[in-house]
Amino acid sequence: MRRKKSKYKHAEIGGKKYYFYKIVWKDPCGDSGHADAAEMKNLTPATMISQAYIFAKDNKHVWTFASYDADAAVFSDRNVFPKCIISKMEKIKI
């Protein structure tokens, strides 16, 4: 029986598959200068896009990495996102 190929981009590290995602999230923005009421209302969070492998996720957080060692289970370019700031997660197809 032939094994079905995954249609999603992934990396296999230490015998485990990690899938690649596009993550859309809100980043708080700030300004330390003086502003009137109209300028205050124009200050909004930035919509950010990150592309990374998902290391793990639970009810409150998503852990990601973008780089890894080819010979060992060592991860770099790591982030942890609170789920409350993530507006969309999309698994990337090959």
N, C-alpha and C positions, 0 to 999 in steps of 0.2 A: 504494500500500500504506500502510495506517495504521500509525503508530508506536505501540507499546504503551506505556502510561503506567506509571511506576514505582509499585508499591504500597507503597513505603517512604518515610518522611519524609526529605527531603534538602534541601540548599541547593546551588545552582549558583553557584560563585564563580570568576571568571576562566576560565570554560569547563570547569571540573572539578566533578563531583558529590561532595558530602560527605554521608554518611548519618548519621542521628541514632540514637543508641544509649542504652540503659539499661545502666549498668555497675555490677555488684555487686562490692565489694572489701572486703578486711580492712584495718582501720586499727589499728596498734599503740596500746595504751593504757598509761598509766603513772600512777604515784602516788609522790610524794616523801616521804610520811609513813611512820611506823612501822607495821609489820603483823606479825601472827603467821603461822604456817604455814597455818592455815585461810584467812585473808584473802588470803594469797599465791595460793592455788589458785583463788580466786574472781575474780582479775584476768584478764580475757580480752579479746581484740581486739574492737573494734566492727565490726559489719557495716554498711558504708556503701553508699549508692546515689547515683551521679552520672548525670546525663542531659546528653549533649553530642554534638556532631558529632565523628566520627573524622577527624582530619587525616591520620594515617599510623600504621602499625604494622609491627613487625618481630618477630623471634623473642624479643626481650627486653623491648620497650617498646610502649606505646600512647600516642600523642599526641592530645590532644583540644582543642577550643575550644567555647565556648558563644555567643560574640558575634562579629560580623563587620561590616565596612564594606559598605554597599550599593553603593558606587561603585568600590571597589578591593579587591584581594586582601590585606586587612589583617585580622588575627585578634586577638581579646581573650579574656579569661577562659580562659587556656590552662593545661593540665596535662600532665604526662607520668607515666604509671603503669608501674611495673615489672610485667610480666605475671604474675610469681609471686604477687602479692597479689590479682589479679583472679580471682574464682570464677565469674563468669558475665557474658557480653556478649550483649545481645538487641537486634537491629535493630528499631526502632519502625515499625509500619505506620501508614499514613495513616488 
